[in-house]
């Protein structure tokens, strides 16, 4: 996702890498939510494409993002 230009903070948040400060962590649960949804939709679309691919050719996520 880094290669596709997604913000590193968005990626880290989606991976549940949270600050050690419990209070800050609790308040930031929905941080970057719209960007995270978009990123996860791109990932889901990529996986769907791999599943549907019948000729065995695997296209990289970056190639798929450029085409779409």
Buried (B, 14 or more C-beta within 10 A) or exposed (E): BEEBEBBEEBBEBBEEEBEEEEEEEEEEEEBBEEBBEEBEEBBEBBEEBEEEEEEEEEBEBEEBBEEE
